[in-house]
């Protein structure tokens, strides 16, 4: 039985290693990528076991839709948010 796997961060070093291992198994991968990136399409676009979904990671409804029918979620995505000061603790 084919396993449906959603992968975020499939184009980074760790993600590409994970993808390589998933290809050895009976899996269908749904790859999340940022709109306009093109990197996931270049890396995986010619594989019929891959579905590439462009989505803003801040778009809750698009992320929810991307999870439909998925059995496993793997994230190797890393963020590059600027450091912020922690919010003051309410007393």
HELIX and SHEET records of a PDB file:
HELIX    1   1 UNK A   13  UNK A   22  1                                  10    
HELIX    2   2 UNK A   39  UNK A   44  1                                   6    
HELIX    3   3 UNK A   60  UNK A   66  1                                   7    
SHEET    1   A 4 UNK A  50  UNK A  54  0                                        
SHEET    2   A 4 UNK A  27  UNK A  33  1                                        
SHEET    3   A 4 UNK A   3  UNK A   8  1                                        
SHEET    4   A 4 UNK A  72  UNK A  75  1                                        
END                                                                             
